[in-house]
Amino acid sequence: MRHTLREAWSGLRRNLTMTLAVIITMWVSLTLFGGGLLGAQQVELAKGNWYEKIEISVFMCGKVTQGRNCEPGQDVTDAQRQTIRTTLETNPEVATVYYESKAEAWEDFKRVYKDSPALGFMTADMMQDSFRVKLKNPEQYQGVVSAVAGLPGVQAVQDLRQYLNPLFEWLNVAKWATIGLSLWLLLAAALQIATTIRMAAFSRRRELGIMRLVGASNWYIMLPFLIESLVAALIGAILACGSLAAVQKFLIIDKAQPSLQSVEWIGWPHVGLAMLGVVAVGVVLSVVPTVIATRKYLRV
């Protein structure tokens, strides 16, 4: 074992420049990869948090509103309102139904737009009463929308998902773009490791030939090269984990959380999972190219 460690240390010193290049490439690529993992967890966390709060709003016809199910200048009738309520309450996908009257809508409007000039042009009679529908499964909303959208007295059905989905789609694009870029850099790191190992094997080709002649096994010959690549990869992985910890502390905890307290942010357990992924990928990317390179170039 002492001989193996000595050979690994010798190889790291002789190929110091290439080793540093591998460490830096692994550091950058694994940091991006870990950032992609953190981004994926943040998107799923935010998606689950917001989807749980999603409600469907069913707005009733009013004197100043227009819609294909509305009669011009007429409010929704009591019979139409009761039919809509019954349709919602008997739908198996609906958890709760809350009715908001015009008076309640007017009070909310005055609170939200208390400093807006628009408040002077609005009256309580111009408001719309509505039903707020909470779903049992936020992912299954289309059945409820289709059940009430065509009923007489329904002016519009609004689902917050139509506003949230484009946001989550862009976040997913950013997440996969980060992971894709990191994969290219990880490929570059793997190629650098393979090149470094081939150079090290070529510089020690006579010694390796003697070892083969005296009966040394392939694994005995591979082991110093595996240690070299593992050391470089683990240093890069440790630096990447430090970068992820810095992102969590200085960007998320110190900056993002105080600014956007309504958003549920990822915590240290999520960072820990990303770090485990970073270390695992780093080990795989160090071992696989080394095994391939040594099996091909050390058969002397």
N, C-alpha and C positions, 0 to 999 in steps of 0.2 A: 504493500500500500504506500510505503514511503517513496518508492521509486515512481509510482503512478503520480503522486502529488508533486514530486519534484519535476517530473516531465511536464505536467500541466502548468506549473508555475513558470517553467522555462519557456513553454510555448506562448504564454501570455506576455512575457517580457519581450520575446523576439517579434511578436506581432502586435506590439502595443498600439500602433496607429490604427490598424484594422480593428482591434478590439474596442478602442474608443469609438470608432465609427459605428460599430455594431451596437454599443451601449447607447449612443445618442439616438440612433435610428429606432431602437427598441423603445427607448424612453418616449420619444415623440409619438410613435405609432401606438404603443400601448396606452398612452394618455388619451389619445383620440378615441381608441377603442373603449376604454373605460368611460370616457365622456359620453360616448354613444349609449353605453349600458345605463348610465345615470339618466340620460335623456329619455330612454325608453321607459324606465321606471317612473320618472316624473310625469310623462305623458299618460301612462296608465293610471297613476294615482290621481292626477287632475281629472282625467276622463271619468273615473269611477265616482269621484267626489261631486263633480258637476252633474253627471247623469242621474245621481240619486236625488238631486234637487230639481230635476226637470219636471215641469208641469205643462199640461196642455191647456191653453186658454180658449174657451169657446165664447166668442163675442156675439151678443144678440143684436138684432136689427134695431135701429133707432130712427128718429125723424130726420136726422141729418146724415145718416150713413146709407151707403148704397151697396147692393149685393144681389146676386142672382136669385137668392131666396128671400129677398126683402121686397115689400111693397113700398113704393116711393112715398116718403113723408109719414110713414106709419111705424109705430113701435111694435115690437114683438108682442103677440097676444099672450094672455095667461095660459090658454090651452096649448099654444105652441111651446111656451117655456116649460110647462109641465111635461110635455112629450119629450123634450130635449133632456130634462132632468131624469126622467124614467129610463130613457135610452142609455144614458151614461151610467146610472146606478145599477142597471141590470147587466151591464157589460162585464164579462168575467175578467177582463184585463184591468179594470178600474179598481183602485184601492179606496179612494175617498173622493167626494165631490163637494166643493165649497162654492156657494153662490155669493157673488158680489153685486150689490145693487148699484143703481146710478148714484145714490147719495154717498155710498162708500167709495165709489170710484172718484166722485168729485172731491171728497176729502183727501184721498191719496194724490189726486192731481194738484190740489192746492199746496200740499206739503212738498211735493217734488219740484213744482215750478213756482214756488213762492216769490222768487226774485226775477222771474221771467216776465217780459211785457205781454206774452201770450195769455197770461192769466186774466188780463183785462178784457179779452175778447171772448172768453169762454164762460159758459153757464152750466149749472148742474143738469139742465135738460139736454145739453149737448153730449153728455156722457153716455157710455154704453154699459149696460149690465152684462155680466158674464159669469160663466162657470169655470172654476179652477179645478182641474182634474189631476189627481195624483195617481200614477200607475203602479201596479204591483211589480212589473218588470219594465224599467225604463227603456230597455232595448226593443220592447214590443209595443209600439205606439200606433202603427199604421191601421190596425183594426179599429181603434177608437176614432181616429181621424176620419176614416171612410164611413163609419157608422153615423156620424153626426154632420158631416160636411154638407150633405145635400138636404138636410131637414129644413122645412119652412121656419123662418125666424132666425136662422143662423147666418150672420153676416160674414164671419171669418173664423177659421180655426188656426190658431198660432201655436207652433211647437218650437221651443227654444233650441231644439236640436239643429234646426236649419241655420242657426247662427253659430253654434258651437262646432258643428262638423267641419266647416272650412278651416277653422282655427286648428283643430286637431289634425286635419289632413296636412297642413303646412308644418306642424310640429313633427309629424311622422316623417315627412320628406326631409326635414333638417336632421332628424335622428338617423335615418338610413343613409343620408349623404355623409354624415360623420363616420358612421360605421364602415361605409364603402371606402372612403378615403383612407381610413385606418387599415383596412384590409390590404390595400395596395402598398402602404408603407410597411406593413407586416411582411408582405411578400418580399419587399426589398431587403428587409432585415434578415429573412431566411436565406436569401441569395447571398447576402454578405457573409452570413455565418458559414454557408457552404464554401464560399471562396476562401475565407480565412482558414478553414480546415484543410482544404486542398493545398493551399500554400504551405501550411505547417507540415502536412504529410510529405509534400515534395521535398522540403528542406531536411526531413529526417528519413528519407527513403532508404539510405544505407543501413541505418540503425534498425529500421523496421524490417528490412530484408533479413538481417541477422536474427532478429527475434522470431521471424517465421521459420527460419532454418532450424532453430533450436526447439521448435515446437510450441511457441506461444500461441494462445488461442486468439481468435478474432476479437473477442470481448476484452481481453487483456490489452490488445493493441488499441482498441477503440476508447478505452476508459479515460486516458489522459485528454483526448480530444473532446469527449463528452463533458469532462469537468471544465475544460476551457470554455466551451460554448454555454454551459449552464451558468458559470460565473458571470459571463457577460450578460446573459439574458436575465438573470436574477437581479443584477445591479440595475439594469434598465427597468425591470418590473418594480423594484423598490422605489426608484425615482418616480415612476409613473404613479404608484400608490401615494407617494408624498404629494404629487401634483393634484391628485383627486381629493386628498384630504384638505389641501389648501383651497381648492375650489369650494368644497363644502363649508369650510370655516369662514373664508373671507368674502366669498360671493353670495352664498346662500344664507348662512346664519347671520352674518354681520350686515349684509346689504339687502338681499331679496326679502327675507322674512319680515324685517321691520317695515319695509316699504309696502309689501302686499300681504297683509295679515289675513286676508280673506282666502288666500290660496293655501292649500295643504302642500307643504314642501317635503321632499325626500329627507330622510334622517340618516344617522350614522349606520343603522343596519343596512340600508340600501347601498351606502358607500362600501360597507364591508363585503356585500355580495359582488359589487363591481370589482373590488380589489381581488377577491378570490378568482373571478373570471380572468382578470389581467395576469395574475401569477400563473394560472393554469395554461393560458395561451402562450405566455412567455416560455414556460417549460417545454411545451409541445414544439414550439418553433425553434427551440435550441436543440432538442433531441433528434427530431426527424431529419433535418438537413445533415446533421453530423453522422447519423447512422448511414444515410444514403451515400454521403461522400466517402466515408471510410470503407464501406463495403466495396465501393467501385475502385478506389485508388490505392488501397492497402493490400491488395492481393499480389504480393511480389514473389 
